[in-house]
Amino acid sequence: MKKILSEDEKYMKEALKEANKAYKLGEVPIGCVIVYEGKIIGRGYNRRNTDKTTLAHAEISAIKKASKIVGDWRLEGCTLYVTLEPCQMCSGAIIQARIDRVVMGSMNPKAGCAGSLLNILENESFNHQAQVTRGVLKDECSEILVKFFKELRVRNKIEKAMKSNQIDF
C-alpha cells in the first residue's frame, strides 16, 4: 500500500531533489523550495564551492528566485522548505523576507540558527517571526548528508595518500 504524503512531506521531497543537485556537483547536499498558494516559486541548492561565494546557500538562491517571481522582496504567505536547519545568514534572510513559515528536515547542531545554536526565526525581539516545523523527512534529509560526508572523508584520505607518495623529479 502506497503511503500518502502530507503537504510538508511532498514539498520536502522537492527540497531533497534540490539537495541531490548539490550532491552531484560535490557540494554539501542542502536543498530548498519556497511555496506560495500551493505552487513552488523558488528553488535552490548549495553552490558555495561551485560559485566561489559564501552567499550561494540553498535558501538565499530560493529567496532570490521567489522574490523575482513575486516581484517583491516581501515573501509573506510563503513557506520555505529546507533539508537542513538554516545558518545565521539564511535565518536572517528568511526573517528579512517576511517568510511566514519554515519547514526543516535535519537539525544542524554545529551551525543551526533555527533552534540549535540560536533561534533567529522565532526570536520575538525581531519585528517578524516565522512559524517553524522541525523534523519533516528527517531521516532522508540526514541520510544524504551522512553519505556525502563519509564519501568526502574517503576522497580526502585518498588525495592525502596520493600527495604523500608523489616524488619530485
MARTORVEX-725278 format. One line per field, with one value per atom (N, C-alpha, C, CB): residue number from 0; residue in three letters; atom name; x, y, z. Coordinates in pm, whole numbers, plus 32768, in hexadecimal, padded with zeros to 4 digits. Glycine has a CB too. Layout:
resi = NUM	... $
resn = ALA	... $
name = CA	... $
xx = X	... $
yy = Y	... $
zz = Z	... $
***
This chain:
resi = 0	0	0	0	1	1	1	1	2	2	2	2	3	3	3	3	4	4	4	4	5	5	5	5	6	6	6	6	7	7	7	7	8	8	8	8	9	9	9	9	10	10	10	10	11	11	11	11	12	12	12	12	13	13	13	13	14	14	14	14	15	15	15	15	16	16	16	16	17	17	17	17	18	18	18	18	19	19	19	19	20	20	20	20	21	21	21	21	22	22	22	22	23	23	23	23	24	24	24	24	25	25	25	25	26	26	26	26	27	27	27	27	28	28	28	28	29	29	29	29	30	30	30	30	31	31	31	31	32	32	32	32	33	33	33	33	34	34	34	34	35	35	35	35	36	36	36	36	37	37	37	37	38	38	38	38	39	39	39	39	40	40	40	40	41	41	41	41	42	42	42	42	43	43	43	43	44	44	44	44	45	45	45	45	46	46	46	46	47	47	47	47	48	48	48	48	49	49	49	49	50	50	50	50	51	51	51	51	52	52	52	52	53	53	53	53	54	54	54	54	55	55	55	55	56	56	56	56	57	57	57	57	58	58	58	58	59	59	59	59	60	60	60	60	61	61	61	61	62	62	62	62	63	63	63	63	64	64	64	64	65	65	65	65	66	66	66	66	67	67	67	67	68	68	68	68	69	69	69	69	70	70	70	70	71	71	71	71	72	72	72	72	73	73	73	73	74	74	74	74	75	75	75	75	76	76	76	76	77	77	77	77	78	78	78	78	79	79	79	79	80	80	80	80	81	81	81	81	82	82	82	82	83	83	83	83	84	84	84	84	85	85	85	85	86	86	86	86	87	87	87	87	88	88	88	88	89	89	89	89	90	90	90	90	91	91	91	91	92	92	92	92	93	93	93	93	94	94	94	94	95	95	95	95	96	96	96	96	97	97	97	97	98	98	98	98	99	99	99	99	100	100	100	100	101	101	101	101	102	102	102	102	103	103	103	103	104	104	104	104	105	105	105	105	106	106	106	106	107	107	107	107	108	108	108	108	109	109	109	109	110	110	110	110	111	111	111	111	112	112	112	112	113	113	113	113	114	114	114	114	115	115	115	115	116	116	116	116	117	117	117	117	118	118	118	118	119	119	119	119	120	120	120	120	121	121	121	121	122	122	122	122	123	123	123	123	124	124	124	124	125	125	125	125	126	126	126	126	127	127	127	127	128	128	128	128	129	129	129	129	130	130	130	130	131	131	131	131	132	132	132	132	133	133	133	133	134	134	134	134	135	135	135	135	136	136	136	136	137	137	137	137	138	138	138	138	139	139	139	139	140	140	140	140	141	141	141	141	142	142	142	142	143	143	143	143	144	144	144	144	145	145	145	145	146	146	146	146	147	147	147	147	148	148	148	148	149	149	149	149	150	150	150	150	151	151	151	151	152	152	152	152	153	153	153	153	154	154	154	154	155	155	155	155	156	156	156	156	157	157	157	157	158	158	158	158	159	159	159	159	160	160	160	160	161	161	161	161	162	162	162	162	163	163	163	163	164	164	164	164	165	165	165	165	166	166	166	166	167	167	167	167	168	168	168	168 $
resn = MET	MET	MET	MET	LYS	LYS	LYS	LYS	LYS	LYS	LYS	LYS	ILE	ILE	ILE	ILE	LEU	LEU	LEU	LEU	SER	SER	SER	SER	GLU	GLU	GLU	GLU	ASP	ASP	ASP	ASP	GLU	GLU	GLU	GLU	LYS	LYS	LYS	LYS	TYR	TYR	TYR	TYR	MET	MET	MET	MET	LYS	LYS	LYS	LYS	GLU	GLU	GLU	GLU	ALA	ALA	ALA	ALA	LEU	LEU	LEU	LEU	LYS	LYS	LYS	LYS	GLU	GLU	GLU	GLU	ALA	ALA	ALA	ALA	ASN	ASN	ASN	ASN	LYS	LYS	LYS	LYS	ALA	ALA	ALA	ALA	TYR	TYR	TYR	TYR	LYS	LYS	LYS	LYS	LEU	LEU	LEU	LEU	GLY	GLY	GLY	GLY	GLU	GLU	GLU	GLU	VAL	VAL	VAL	VAL	PRO	PRO	PRO	PRO	ILE	ILE	ILE	ILE	GLY	GLY	GLY	GLY	CYS	CYS	CYS	CYS	VAL	VAL	VAL	VAL	ILE	ILE	ILE	ILE	VAL	VAL	VAL	VAL	TYR	TYR	TYR	TYR	GLU	GLU	GLU	GLU	GLY	GLY	GLY	GLY	LYS	LYS	LYS	LYS	ILE	ILE	ILE	ILE	ILE	ILE	ILE	ILE	GLY	GLY	GLY	GLY	ARG	ARG	ARG	ARG	GLY	GLY	GLY	GLY	TYR	TYR	TYR	TYR	ASN	ASN	ASN	ASN	ARG	ARG	ARG	ARG	ARG	ARG	ARG	ARG	ASN	ASN	ASN	ASN	THR	THR	THR	THR	ASP	ASP	ASP	ASP	LYS	LYS	LYS	LYS	THR	THR	THR	THR	THR	THR	THR	THR	LEU	LEU	LEU	LEU	ALA	ALA	ALA	ALA	HIS	HIS	HIS	HIS	ALA	ALA	ALA	ALA	GLU	GLU	GLU	GLU	ILE	ILE	ILE	ILE	SER	SER	SER	SER	ALA	ALA	ALA	ALA	ILE	ILE	ILE	ILE	LYS	LYS	LYS	LYS	LYS	LYS	LYS	LYS	ALA	ALA	ALA	ALA	SER	SER	SER	SER	LYS	LYS	LYS	LYS	ILE	ILE	ILE	ILE	VAL	VAL	VAL	VAL	GLY	GLY	GLY	GLY	ASP	ASP	ASP	ASP	TRP	TRP	TRP	TRP	ARG	ARG	ARG	ARG	LEU	LEU	LEU	LEU	GLU	GLU	GLU	GLU	GLY	GLY	GLY	GLY	CYS	CYS	CYS	CYS	THR	THR	THR	THR	LEU	LEU	LEU	LEU	TYR	TYR	TYR	TYR	VAL	VAL	VAL	VAL	THR	THR	THR	THR	LEU	LEU	LEU	LEU	GLU	GLU	GLU	GLU	PRO	PRO	PRO	PRO	CYS	CYS	CYS	CYS	GLN	GLN	GLN	GLN	MET	MET	MET	MET	CYS	CYS	CYS	CYS	SER	SER	SER	SER	GLY	GLY	GLY	GLY	ALA	ALA	ALA	ALA	ILE	ILE	ILE	ILE	ILE	ILE	ILE	ILE	GLN	GLN	GLN	GLN	ALA	ALA	ALA	ALA	ARG	ARG	ARG	ARG	ILE	ILE	ILE	ILE	ASP	ASP	ASP	ASP	ARG	ARG	ARG	ARG	VAL	VAL	VAL	VAL	VAL	VAL	VAL	VAL	MET	MET	MET	MET	GLY	GLY	GLY	GLY	SER	SER	SER	SER	MET	MET	MET	MET	ASN	ASN	ASN	ASN	PRO	PRO	PRO	PRO	LYS	LYS	LYS	LYS	ALA	ALA	ALA	ALA	GLY	GLY	GLY	GLY	CYS	CYS	CYS	CYS	ALA	ALA	ALA	ALA	GLY	GLY	GLY	GLY	SER	SER	SER	SER	LEU	LEU	LEU	LEU	LEU	LEU	LEU	LEU	ASN	ASN	ASN	ASN	ILE	ILE	ILE	ILE	LEU	LEU	LEU	LEU	GLU	GLU	GLU	GLU	ASN	ASN	ASN	ASN	GLU	GLU	GLU	GLU	SER	SER	SER	SER	PHE	PHE	PHE	PHE	ASN	ASN	ASN	ASN	HIS	HIS	HIS	HIS	GLN	GLN	GLN	GLN	ALA	ALA	ALA	ALA	GLN	GLN	GLN	GLN	VAL	VAL	VAL	VAL	THR	THR	THR	THR	ARG	ARG	ARG	ARG	GLY	GLY	GLY	GLY	VAL	VAL	VAL	VAL	LEU	LEU	LEU	LEU	LYS	LYS	LYS	LYS	ASP	ASP	ASP	ASP	GLU	GLU	GLU	GLU	CYS	CYS	CYS	CYS	SER	SER	SER	SER	GLU	GLU	GLU	GLU	ILE	ILE	ILE	ILE	LEU	LEU	LEU	LEU	VAL	VAL	VAL	VAL	LYS	LYS	LYS	LYS	PHE	PHE	PHE	PHE	PHE	PHE	PHE	PHE	LYS	LYS	LYS	LYS	GLU	GLU	GLU	GLU	LEU	LEU	LEU	LEU	ARG	ARG	ARG	ARG	VAL	VAL	VAL	VAL	ARG	ARG	ARG	ARG	ASN	ASN	ASN	ASN	LYS	LYS	LYS	LYS	ILE	ILE	ILE	ILE	GLU	GLU	GLU	GLU	LYS	LYS	LYS	LYS	ALA	ALA	ALA	ALA	MET	MET	MET	MET	LYS	LYS	LYS	LYS	SER	SER	SER	SER	ASN	ASN	ASN	ASN	GLN	GLN	GLN	GLN	ILE	ILE	ILE	ILE	ASP	ASP	ASP	ASP	PHE	PHE	PHE	PHE $
name = N	CA	C	CB	N	CA	C	CB	N	CA	C	CB	N	CA	C	CB	N	CA	C	CB	N	CA	C	CB	N	CA	C	CB	N	CA	C	CB	N	CA	C	CB	N	CA	C	CB	N	CA	C	CB	N	CA	C	CB	N	CA	C	CB	N	CA	C	CB	N	CA	C	CB	N	CA	C	CB	N	CA	C	CB	N	CA	C	CB	N	CA	C	CB	N	CA	C	CB	N	CA	C	CB	N	CA	C	CB	N	CA	C	CB	N	CA	C	CB	N	CA	C	CB	N	CA	C	CB	N	CA	C	CB	N	CA	C	CB	N	CA	C	CB	N	CA	C	CB	N	CA	C	CB	N	CA	C	CB	N	CA	C	CB	N	CA	C	CB	N	CA	C	CB	N	CA	C	CB	N	CA	C	CB	N	CA	C	CB	N	CA	C	CB	N	CA	C	CB	N	CA	C	CB	N	CA	C	CB	N	CA	C	CB	N	CA	C	CB	N	CA	C	CB	N	CA	C	CB	N	CA	C	CB	N	CA	C	CB	N	CA	C	CB	N	CA	C	CB	N	CA	C	CB	N	CA	C	CB	N	CA	C	CB	N	CA	C	CB	N	CA	C	CB	N	CA	C	CB	N	CA	C	CB	N	CA	C	CB	N	CA	C	CB	N	CA	C	CB	N	CA	C	CB	N	CA	C	CB	N	CA	C	CB	N	CA	C	CB	N	CA	C	CB	N	CA	C	CB	N	CA	C	CB	N	CA	C	CB	N	CA	C	CB	N	CA	C	CB	N	CA	C	CB	N	CA	C	CB	N	CA	C	CB	N	CA	C	CB	N	CA	C	CB	N	CA	C	CB	N	CA	C	CB	N	CA	C	CB	N	CA	C	CB	N	CA	C	CB	N	CA	C	CB	N	CA	C	CB	N	CA	C	CB	N	CA	C	CB	N	CA	C	CB	N	CA	C	CB	N	CA	C	CB	N	CA	C	CB	N	CA	C	CB	N	CA	C	CB	N	CA	C	CB	N	CA	C	CB	N	CA	C	CB	N	CA	C	CB	N	CA	C	CB	N	CA	C	CB	N	CA	C	CB	N	CA	C	CB	N	CA	C	CB	N	CA	C	CB	N	CA	C	CB	N	CA	C	CB	N	CA	C	CB	N	CA	C	CB	N	CA	C	CB	N	CA	C	CB	N	CA	C	CB	N	CA	C	CB	N	CA	C	CB	N	CA	C	CB	N	CA	C	CB	N	CA	C	CB	N	CA	C	CB	N	CA	C	CB	N	CA	C	CB	N	CA	C	CB	N	CA	C	CB	N	CA	C	CB	N	CA	C	CB	N	CA	C	CB	N	CA	C	CB	N	CA	C	CB	N	CA	C	CB	N	CA	C	CB	N	CA	C	CB	N	CA	C	CB	N	CA	C	CB	N	CA	C	CB	N	CA	C	CB	N	CA	C	CB	N	CA	C	CB	N	CA	C	CB	N	CA	C	CB	N	CA	C	CB	N	CA	C	CB	N	CA	C	CB	N	CA	C	CB	N	CA	C	CB	N	CA	C	CB	N	CA	C	CB	N	CA	C	CB	N	CA	C	CB	N	CA	C	CB	N	CA	C	CB	N	CA	C	CB	N	CA	C	CB	N	CA	C	CB	N	CA	C	CB	N	CA	C	CB	N	CA	C	CB	N	CA	C	CB	N	CA	C	CB	N	CA	C	CB	N	CA	C	CB	N	CA	C	CB	N	CA	C	CB	N	CA	C	CB	N	CA	C	CB	N	CA	C	CB	N	CA	C	CB	N	CA	C	CB	N	CA	C	CB	N	CA	C	CB	N	CA	C	CB	N	CA	C	CB	N	CA	C	CB	N	CA	C	CB	N	CA	C	CB	N	CA	C	CB $
xx = 8055	8000	8059	7FA0	803B	8089	8064	8073	80CE	80B9	808F	8139	802C	8001	8056	7F68	8098	80EF	809F	8159	80CA	8090	80C4	80B4	8089	80B9	814A	805F	816B	81F4	8255	81FE	822F	8286	8296	824D	822A	822E	8294	81A1	828F	82EB	8379	82B8	8386	840D	844E	8408	8400	8436	846E	83C8	842A	845B	84DE	83F1	84E7	8563	85D3	854F	85B3	8616	8648	85DC	85F1	861C	8685	85A3	866F	86D1	8754	8698	874A	87C3	8813	879D	87CE	8812	885F	87AE	882E	8877	88FD	8823	88FA	8976	89D4	8957	899D	89EB	8A34	898F	89F0	8A2C	8A9D	89C1	8A99	8B05	8B79	8ACD	8B68	8BCE	8BC1	8C56	8B4D	8B30	8AE9	8AD8	8AF0	8AA3	8A11	8ABA	89CF	8948	88D9	892B	88C0	8853	87FA	8889	8778	8718	86A6	86E2	8665	85FC	8596	8638	8517	84AF	8458	8459	841E	83C1	833B	83F5	82D3	824D	81F0	8215	81A2	813D	80BD	816D	8050	7FCD	7FD4	7F93	801B	8021	807E	7F9B	80CE	812B	81B9	8101	8219	82A5	82CD	8301	82FA	8321	83B6	82D3	83FC	848D	84CE	84AF	853D	858B	861D	857C	8663	86F1	8739	8706	87BA	880F	8898	8818	88E1	8963	89C3	899C	8A04	8A65	8ADE	8A21	8AFE	8B6B	8BEF	8B7F	8C19	8C99	8C91	8CC3	8C22	8C0F	8C13	8B8B	8BCA	8BC1	8C2E	8B39	8C7A	8CE6	8CB5	8D54	8C46	8C10	8BC9	8BAE	8BDB	8B98	8B01	8BD0	8AD4	8A45	89F4	8A34	8A35	89EE	89B2	8A4D	8967	891D	8897	8907	8860	87E1	8771	87B9	8767	86FB	8707	86FA	8780	8796	8770	882A	8799	8778	86E0	87BD	869F	860D	85C4	85DB	85F3	85B7	85C4	85FA	863A	864E	85EC	86DF	85DE	8585	84F3	8597	84CC	8441	8420	8428	847E	8469	8456	84DE	84A0	8494	8409	8502	83D9	8354	82E6	833D	82F1	828B	8296	8299	830D	8323	8330	82B3	835E	836C	83D0	82E3	8410	846C	841F	84CE	83A4	8351	8313	82E1	8327	82F1	8288	8362	8231	81C6	816A	8177	813B	80E3	812F	8087	81B2	8205	8234	827E	824E	828C	830E	822E	8378	83FC	8417	846C	843B	845F	84F4	840D	853D	85CD	85F8	8619	8657	8680	86D6	86CB	8717	876B	874C	8803	8747	872D	8783	8749	8746	878F	87FA	872F	8863	88CF	889E	8953	88F7	88D3	88B4	8943	8900	88E9	8860	8959	8845	87C7	874F	87CB	875F	86F3	86D4	8718	873B	8728	86E1	87AC	8708	86C8	8635	8713	8618	858D	8538	8588	856D	8524	8516	856C	8582	857E	8518	8608	850A	84AD	841C	84D6	840A	8384	833F	832C	838E	8355	8309	83C6	828E	8235	8259	81A9	8287	8299	8316	821D	835E	83D5	83C6	8457	83DC	83D6	8461	8369	8498	8521	8522	8578	8588	859E	85F8	85DD	867B	86DE	8700	875D	8722	8757	87EE	8736	882A	88B7	88F9	88CD	8923	8957	89D7	8970	8A1F	8A9C	8A89	8AFD	8A1B	8A0C	897B	8A4C	891D	8890	8861	883E	8816	87E2	874A	8820	870D	867B	8654	863F	86A6	8688	86FF	8624	8768	87DB	8838	8829	8881	88DB	8892	8953	8844	87F1	8768	8831	870A	8688	865F	861C	869A	867D	85EE	86E1	85BE	853B	84C6	8525	84D4	8465	8485	8441	84EC	8517	84B4	85A6	8473	840C	8444	83B9	84C8	8506	8500	8596	84F4	84EA	845B	851C	844A	83C4	8377	83CC	83B6	8373	83A9	8389	8353	837A	833B	834D	837D	8347	8314	83B3	82AA	827B	82D9	81E2	8309	836C	8338	83EE	834E	8331	83B5	82C1	83DB	845B	8446	84AC	84A9	84AD	845C	8480	8431	83E5	8445	8396	842D	8484	8515	8480	8520	85A2	8605	858F	85D8	8632	866B	85EA	8615	8642	86A1	85C9	8680	86D4	875C	868E	875F	87DC	882E	87C1	87EB	882E	8887	87C6	8856	88A5	891F	884E	8912	8984	89EC	8954	89BF	8A1B	8A67	89CD	8A1F	8A5E	8AC7	89F2	8AA3	8AFF	8B80	8ABB	8B73	8BEA	8C3E	8BC0	8C00	8C4E	8CA2	8BF1	8C63	8CAA	8D18	8C48	8CFC	8D5F	8DDA	8D21	8DC4	8E35	8E8B	8E03	8E4B	8E95	8EE4	8E34	8EA3	8EE8	8F60	8E88	8F4D	8FBA	902D	8F86	900E	9075	90C5	9034	9080	90C2	911C	905A	90E7	9135	91B2	90DF	91A3	9215	927E	91E6	9251	92AE	92F6	9262	92AE	92EA	9352	927F	9335	9394	9412	9352	9403	9477	94D0	9449	9499	94E6	9521	9490	9509	953F	95D5	94F7	9619	96A9	96C8	96F4	9716	9740	97BE	975A	97C1	9836	9886	980D $
yy = 7F8A	8000	807C	7FFF	80DB	8155	81B7	8195	81EF	8251	82D6	8261	8313	8398	83FF	83AF	8454	84BA	8533	84E4	856D	85EC	8658	860D	86CE	873D	875F	87B8	875F	877C	8713	8780	8695	862B	863A	85A0	865B	866D	86D8	8693	874A	87B7	879D	883A	8754	8731	86D2	86F1	867B	8623	8679	85C1	86E8	8743	8785	87AF	87A9	87E2	877A	8813	86FC	8691	8681	860C	8696	8693	86FF	86A7	8773	87E0	87BA	8863	877C	8750	86ED	870F	8699	8639	867E	85D7	86F0	873E	876C	87B9	879A	87C4	874D	8804	86DE	8663	863D	85EF	8643	861F	867E	861F	86F9	8759	874A	87E8	86F3	86E6	874D	86EE	878E	87F2	87AF	8866	87EE	87BC	87BB	8816	8746	8738	8774	86A8	87F4	883C	8874	88AE	885F	888F	88DA	881C	892F	8986	89A2	8A0A	89A9	89DB	8A3B	8967	8A9C	8AFA	8AEB	8B8D	8ADF	8AC4	8B39	8A40	8B60	8BC8	8B99	8C52	8B96	8B6C	8AE8	8BD8	8A87	8A01	89EF	89D9	8A55	8A4D	8A6B	8AAD	8A21	8A3E	8AB7	89C1	8B1F	8B9B	8BB7	8C12	8B65	8B77	8AF3	8BE0	8AD7	8A5E	8A86	89F4	8A3C	8A58	89E2	8AD2	89DC	8977	89B4	88F7	8978	89AB	89AA	8959	8A1D	8A2C	8A80	8A6C	8A7D	8AD3	8ABC	8ABD	8A3F	8A22	8A39	8992	8A14	8A24	8AB7	89E5	8B0A	8B99	8BEC	8BCE	8BAE	8BF1	8C6B	8C1D	8C56	8CC2	8C87	8D1A	8CC8	8C9D	8CB1	8CE8	8D02	8D23	8CB9	8DA7	8C56	8BF5	8B82	8BBD	8BA5	8B41	8B26	8B71	8AB2	8A88	8AEC	89FF	8B19	8B74	8BFB	8B88	8C2F	8CB2	8CAC	8CDF	8C42	8C30	8C26	8BB2	8BD7	8BC7	8C4A	8B5A	8C97	8D19	8D78	8D56	8D7D	8DD4	8DB1	8DC9	8D31	8D05	8D22	8C6F	8D07	8D1F	8DB4	8CE7	8E08	8E99	8ECB	8EE2	8E91	8EB7	8E91	8E72	8E1A	8DEC	8E45	8D58	8E62	8EB2	8F45	8EA3	8F71	8FFD	9056	902E	901B	9067	901E	9077	9068	9028	8FE5	908F	900E	8FD3	8F51	9037	8EE7	8E65	8E36	8DFD	8E94	8E74	8E0D	8EF3	8DB1	8D47	8CD0	8D7E	8CD5	8C67	8C0A	8CA0	8B8E	8B2A	8AFF	8AB0	8AFF	8AD3	8A48	8B38	89EB	8963	8953	88F8	8926	8916	8894	8990	884F	87CC	87D2	8784	8844	8855	88DA	884B	88D9	8953	89C7	893A	8A3A	8AAD	8AE3	8B1A	8B1B	8B5E	8BEB	8B65	8C38	8CC0	8D1B	8CFC	8D0D	8D62	8D43	8D4E	8CC3	8C9C	8CB8	8C09	8CA1	8CC0	8D55	8C94	8DA7	8E38	8E5F	8E80	8E21	8E3E	8E14	8DF8	8DA4	8D73	8DD9	8CE9	8E0D	8E72	8EF2	8E8E	8F1E	8F98	8F8C	8FB6	8F14	8EFE	8EEF	8E82	8EEB	8EE0	8E5A	8F54	8DF2	8D6D	8D40	8D05	8D10	8CEF	8C6D	8CE6	8C0B	8B87	8B46	8B2E	8AFD	8AB3	8A22	8AF3	89C7	8937	88FE	88EF	88BD	8889	87F2	88C5	87B8	8728	870D	86EE	8712	86F7	8774	86BB	8760	87CD	87D3	87B9	8847	885D	888C	88C5	882D	8853	88A6	87D9	88A8	88F4	8982	88AD	899B	8A20	8A4E	8A21	8A02	8A22	8A97	89AB	8AEF	8B66	8B6D	8BE5	8AF7	8AEE	8A8E	8ABE	8A8F	8A3C	89F5	89D9	89DB	8992	89ED	894F	8A45	8AA2	8B20	8AC6	8B54	8BCA	8BAD	8C4C	8C06	8BF8	8C81	8BC0	8CA5	8D25	8D28	8D40	8CB7	8CB4	8CD1	8C2E	8CAB	8CBE	8D25	8C39	8D75	8DD9	8E4E	8E0B	8E61	8EC9	8F56	8EB0	8F64	8FE9	9027	8FE1	8FD2	9004	902B	8F9A	907C	90A8	903D	9126	8FCE	8F5F	8EDC	8F66	8E7B	8DF3	8D94	8DD1	8D22	8CB9	8C47	8C86	8C0A	8B8F	8B21	8B6E	8ACD	8A68	89DC	8A80	8983	88F5	88AC	88C5	8859	8813	877D	882B	873E	86AC	866C	8675	86B8	867D	8631	86EB	85B1	8556	855E	8578	8567	8575	8509	8572	848C	841E	842C	8399	844C	845D	84D5	846E	8541	85B9	85A0	862E	8555	8535	84D1	84FC	8471	8406	843B	83A7	849A	84D0	851B	852D	8560	85A7	8546	8604	84DE	847A	8435	8411	8410	83CE	842A	83A7	84A9	850A	8515	8592	8527	853D	84BE	8570	8449	83CC	83C4	834F	83E0	83DD	8446	83F1	84BB	8528	84FF	85A8	84C0	8494	842E	8456	83D3	836F	83B5	8306	8411	845C	84A8	84BC	84EB	8539	84DF	8589	846A	840B	83DA	8393	83BB	838D	83FB	8361	8475	84E6	84FE	8566	84F6	850B	849E	850B	8422	83B3	83C3	832D	83EE	8402	8470	8423	84DD	854C	8523	85C4	84D5	84AD	844A	8470	8405	83A4	83DF	832F	845D	849C	84B2	8522	849E	84B2	8527	8431	8585	85F7	85D2	8674	85F3	85D7	8653	8598 $
zz = 8000	8000	8000	807B	7FA9	7F9C	800B	7F12	8049	80B3	8075	8108	80AF	8082	80CB	809E	807C	80B5	80E3	8050	8151	817C	811E	8212	8123	80D1	80F3	80E3	8175	819E	8166	8237	816A	8134	809D	8157	805A	7FC7	7FA1	7F92	7FE3	7FC1	7FF4	7FF9	8064	8092	802E	8120	7FF0	7F86	7F14	7F4F	7EF5	7E8E	7EBA	7E6D	7F3A	7F6F	7F68	8001	7F80	7F76	7EE6	7FA8	7E85	7DF8	7DDF	7D98	7E1C	7E10	7E55	7E4C	7EC9	7F11	7EBC	7F98	7E72	7E1B	7DAA	7DDF	7D7E	7D18	7D52	7CE9	7DCF	7E11	7E21	7E9B	7E4B	7E5F	7DDF	7E8C	7D6E	7CED	7CC6	7C7F	7CF9	7CDF	7D42	7CE6	7DA5	7E0C	7E7A	7DD0	7E7F	7EE6	7F5B	7EAC	7FD0	8042	8017	80C5	8020	7FE7	803C	7FD2	8023	8066	7FF9	80C4	8009	7FA6	7FE7	7F54	7F96	7FCA	7F5D	8000	7F84	7F2C	7F7B	7EEF	7F34	7F71	7F2B	7F67	7F7C	7F49	7F6B	7F84	7F06	7F17	7ED4	7EDC	7F20	7EEF	7EA2	7E95	7EDD	7EA4	7E2D	7E7C	7E0E	7D9D	7DCB	7D2C	7D96	7DB3	7D5F	7D93	7DA5	7D5E	7D68	7D96	7DB5	7DC2	7DE5	7E2C	7DA3	7DBE	7DCF	7D4C	7E23	7E33	7E6F	7E88	7E56	7E93	7EAA	7E3C	7F06	7F2D	7EB6	7FA0	7E9E	7E30	7E5A	7DB7	7EDA	7F0C	7EC4	7FA0	7EB9	7E77	7DE1	7E93	7DA5	7D15	7CED	7CE9	7D37	7D18	7D5D	7D3F	7DB6	7DFF	7E4E	7D9E	7E95	7EE9	7F64	7E98	7FD4	804E	8046	80C7	7FE8	7FDD	7F92	7F97	7F58	7F03	7F55	7E9B	7FBB	8009	7FC6	809C	7FDF	7FA3	7FBE	7FD8	803A	8060	801A	80F7	8011	7FD2	7F3F	7FE2	7EFD	7E6F	7E5B	7E38	7EB0	7EA5	7EC1	7F05	7F24	7F45	7ECF	7FC4	7E91	7E1C	7DAD	7DE8	7D90	7D24	7D45	7D09	7DC1	7DEA	7DE6	7E78	7E11	7E0E	7D7F	7E50	7D24	7C98	7C62	7C44	7C87	7C5B	7C95	7C85	7D16	7D5C	7D34	7DF6	7D13	7CF0	7D69	7C9B	7DD8	7E55	7EAD	7E9E	7F06	7F65	7FD6	7F9D	7FEA	8054	8020	8081	806A	8043	80A8	8037	80CF	812C	80EE	8154	8140	8110	80D8	80A7	80DE	80A8	8118	805C	80EE	8145	8104	815D	8153	8124	815C	814F	8103	8128	8111	80D7	8178	816B	81AF	81A7	8170	81A1	821F	8136	8238	82AF	82F1	828B	8373	83C1	838F	8457	8375	833F	839E	831E	8361	83AA	83D1	8354	840F	8439	83C2	848D	8355	82E0	82A2	8277	828F	8250	82AB	822A	832C	838A	8387	8419	8382	8378	82F8	8380	8289	8208	8209	8196	8249	8252	829D	8299	830D	835B	830A	83E1	82CA	8279	8207	8240	81CF	8160	8190	8111	8212	824D	822A	821F	821B	8200	827B	81DA	8266	82D5	831D	82A4	82D0	830A	82D2	82EF	8329	8300	832D	833C	82CF	82EB	82D3	8291	8339	8332	833B	83A1	82FD	830A	8381	8288	836A	83D3	8421	8397	849F	84F0	84D8	8588	84F8	84E0	8562	846D	85B7	863A	8637	868A	85C6	85BE	858B	8566	8540	8504	84F7	847C	852C	8519	856C	8539	852B	856F	8567	8533	856F	8574	85E4	84EB	864E	86C1	86FE	869C	86B1	86E8	8738	8677	86F4	873A	8764	86E0	8709	871F	86E3	86E0	86FC	86BB	8685	871D	8616	85D7	85A1	8565	856F	852D	858B	84EE	8609	8667	86D4	86A7	86BC	871D	871E	86FD	878E	8799	879F	8814	87A5	87A2	8717	87D1	86B1	8628	8608	85C3	85A0	857A	852E	8526	850C	84C8	8500	842D	850E	8533	84CF	85C6	84BE	8467	84BF	8403	8492	84D3	84A3	84B0	84FE	84DB	84F5	8529	8494	84A1	848B	843B	84EA	84E4	84CD	8565	848D	8484	8415	8501	83B2	8343	82E8	82F2	82D6	828A	82BD	81F3	833F	8382	8358	8419	8353	8332	82A4	833F	8244	81BA	81AD	815C	81F2	81ED	822E	8233	829B	82DF	828E	836A	8252	8207	8197	81CC	814A	80DA	810E	8083	817F	81BA	81F1	822A	8236	826D	81FC	82C2	8194	8120	80E1	80B6	80CE	8092	80E3	8086	8166	81B9	81C8	8243	81C6	81C5	8146	81D0	80D5	8055	8050	7FE1	8087	8089	80D9	80C4	814D	81A0	8154	8225	810B	80BC	804E	807F	8006	7F9C	7FD1	7F58	8042	807E	80A8	80F8	80DE	8108	808F	8152	8022	7FA8	7F70	7F3F	7F69	7F35	7F89	7F32	800B	8066	804F	80FB	8042	802A	7FA5	802D	7F41	7EBC	7EC0	7E53	7F06	7F12	7F5D	7F57	7FC6	8017	7FCC	809C	7F69	7F1C	7E9C	7EF9	7E83	7E0B	7E1A	7DEE	7DAC	7DAA	7D50	7D7B	7D82	7D31	7CE4	7D8A	7C64	7C10	7BF7	7B8B $
***
